[in-house]
């Protein structure tokens, strides 16, 4: 259900589709054409109010009170809504509806609406919020006009109760001028609620495409706009898109999505590497050097061009020492030597990656700690099997941080002396607990905790990288008993590298 809300374009029928089913069908058809053209996941959103109870009896029929006349003039029957929902579904679109009262929540359930939307004006209406949570549908909540305190309350309540939950940054000004959009607020709510999908619901002028592009660039996973179809009798309001404008809006957002890329990872293609290499300096010898002879820094100079396979000035600098020639070199010839993957180069790369994950997670270690690199099958295979342990406290109680790099696993082992609890801080971790003839598999996300009792064989792995705290009784060297004989036979110091600092 969570994927249903991811990268979703939501098109709300402008002004309740004028209370006309036929007009609503035109909007659905236009939306479907846009979705097919751009190959996007799109939804059409309806609004439901049980007008017999939603409007106070003394105010029914009044035209001097804002909105009441419009609501009453766009009344639809249950059969009307059923036709619209079926049309949305037949077009392969996601069905979304905003219920404004408890009875309308039940109507949405009866209609089989897939996603419920909580409007900004209802985001502090706790009887309605409770009814929406009880409906057991994915929920999207708009936050126009809400304080951060109100948003905290809403997220705390709904993200635990709805099977999927998304939060929409929204400004309830119609149309919204650029200076009031405050798109940087997306950064705040994404940091504050990292477990919630975040999007943007817009009310800016129809020709303003920059806002949608800014939202995508900031990381919005959902976008919402009002859409309508103008006719000789129907004039759209100042913040609703017609089909042509909606097409341009989606195209602009998709252009920005392509610019931003599918993930936060950096993908360097060979053409880029080749382009840079053409500008790099290669290593050349100043004198004749025989095979087996040492090449020192005073024996070389750096110049372009750098040939394929030639040692670069940067690679030479990383060697930090002399090395032995694998062939004969004559004065002025290019040096073709592969940088050696010695222990220091491997350790330096491991620590750089671990520090990077700590920076990304916003975790500071302070100054008083030691670091263990656990490499159960040796440093060359560390990125496949192992972990980094940062020892912070080891008294009667122990506190460590464990850092695992993407794709890494830790082999099965147990502790006879130590009882430990894993407290997940960042990333993902899957843990297998082996007890007698049974195995329990647990997937941890940030905030989760897992007790590992004494004598319990356990192993763990991560897909995208992980940082988690280990809170335990006193940690004793030699209290790890491994299931695999080739590891168990090693002295603890053969499978660890200890660093006082990094």
C-alpha positions, 0 to 999 in steps of 0.5 A: 500500500505504501507504493500506492502513494509513491510518485503519485500525481493527484488531480482534484476535480475543480469545484466539485466538477460543478455537480455534473457527472458528465463534466466529471467524466470529462475530467477523468477522461482528460486525466487518463490521457495525460497519465498515459502520455507521460506514463505516470501513476495518477489519481482523480480525487472527489470530495464528499459531504453528507449535506443533510447533516454537514450544514446546520438546518438553520443555514440550509438554502442560505446564499449569504454564507460563503460555500453553502450555496456552492455545496448545495448546488453541486450535490450528487447522489450515491449512484452519481459517485458510483459512476465516477468511481467506476470511471476512474477505476476503468481508466486505470487511475487511482481513486482518491476522495476527501470526506468532510464528515464521518458519514462520508468516510463510510460512503467512501468505504462503500464505494471502494475508494482506495485512498482517503484525503484529509483536507487542511481544514479538517486536519484538526477535526479529531472526530473525523480524523479518528473515523478516517484512521478506522477506515483502514485505508491509505491516508494523505493529509494536507497541512495548509495553515497548520502549525508544526505542533498540529502537524506533529500531532497529526503525524504521530496519530495517523502514521501508526494507524493508517496502512500507508500515510503521506503528508502534503505541504500546502498553502491555503491561499488561492492562488498562492503567490511564490513568496508564500509557498515556502518550499524549503519547509519540505526539507524540515518535514522530511527530516522531522518525519523520515518514515513518512512520504512527503508531497506538495499540494499546490494552489499557484497560478496555472501557468506557474510551472516552476513550483512543481519543479521546485517541489520535485527538486526538494524531494516531493514524492506526490504532487496535487493540483485542481483540474477542470474542463472549461466550457461555454458555461463553465469558467475555471477558477484562478488556481485550477488547471485545464487539461492543456495546462495539466499536461504542461505541469506534469511535463515540467515535473517529469523533466525535473524528476529526470534531472534529479535522478531516480535515487540519491546515488551518484552514477558515473558512466564510462564516458565521464571517466574517459573525459576526465582522464583526458585532462589528468596527468600521468606518471612518467620516469625521469631516468631509465629504470630496470624491472625490479628496481624501486621507483621513488618520487624523485624518479618521476614527473607528472604530465598529460596526456595520461594513457589508458592503464597508465598510473595517474598522479593522483594514484601515485600520490595515494601510494605514499611510498616507493614501489618496485617496477614490474617492467623496464622503463626508459627515460620519458616513458609512461609508468604502467603499475597498478596501485597495490591494495595494501591494508592501509589503502583498504582501511582508509577506504573503509573508514571514509565510507563509514564516516560518510554514513555517520555524516549522512545520518547526522550522528556525532561520536565525540572524541572518546572512542575506539574503532574495531574493523571486524573482517571475518574473511580478511580485509579484502572481503570486508565489504562483503562480510564484516562491520565496524564497531565504535566502542563508546562505553564499556563498564558494567553496561556497554554502548557501541555503534555498529556501522555496516556498509551497503550489501554487507552481512555479519556471520552467525555468532552468539555470546555466552556472557553478554546480553544485547539489545540492538537499537536501530538508528539509520538505514535497514537491517535484517536479523536472523535469530536461531534458537534450537530448531527454529529461526526468527527473521526480523527487519529493523527500521530506525526506531526499532529495538531487538533483544538478543538473549545470551546464547542466541545464535544470530546473524544480520545483513543490510541492503542500503547500509545501517547504523545501530546502537548495541546496548549490552552488559559488559563486553568481553573480548573472546565472548563471540562464538562463531558458527562457521569453523573457519572463523571460529578457529581464528584468534579475535585479533586475527579478524579485527583491526583496532584503531584508537582514532580515525 
